[in-house]
Amino acid sequence: MMKKLHLNIVSPEKELFNGEVESVTSLGTGKLIYATDGEEHELDIQNGFVEMSNGRVAVCIEQQ
């Protein structure tokens, strides 16, 4: 069984996602891609930053 991460995605306007994921990829101009329950989700982003600690990933982004 794959170990999951807790992902919290926020923008200056609101919280976009808060939950368990199998993977997170591609932070930079373009897309942020994350998978949860076997389903892939994409957010169009301009930029952002990531903090990772003890299996928790916090992402603050600016959306396009």
C-alpha angles and dihedrals in degrees: 000000000000116000111240130221126218108238126194116184119189136172126194087264104046151332109283102184138000119177151077120312137181095216146000124200145167112032109177135070107333122031140356109210125193133168127216128171089357092302123115120222129192133201122191107229140179098201143319147153137253133216118192126187134153096346093315123115121196117190126187113191144174111223124221 
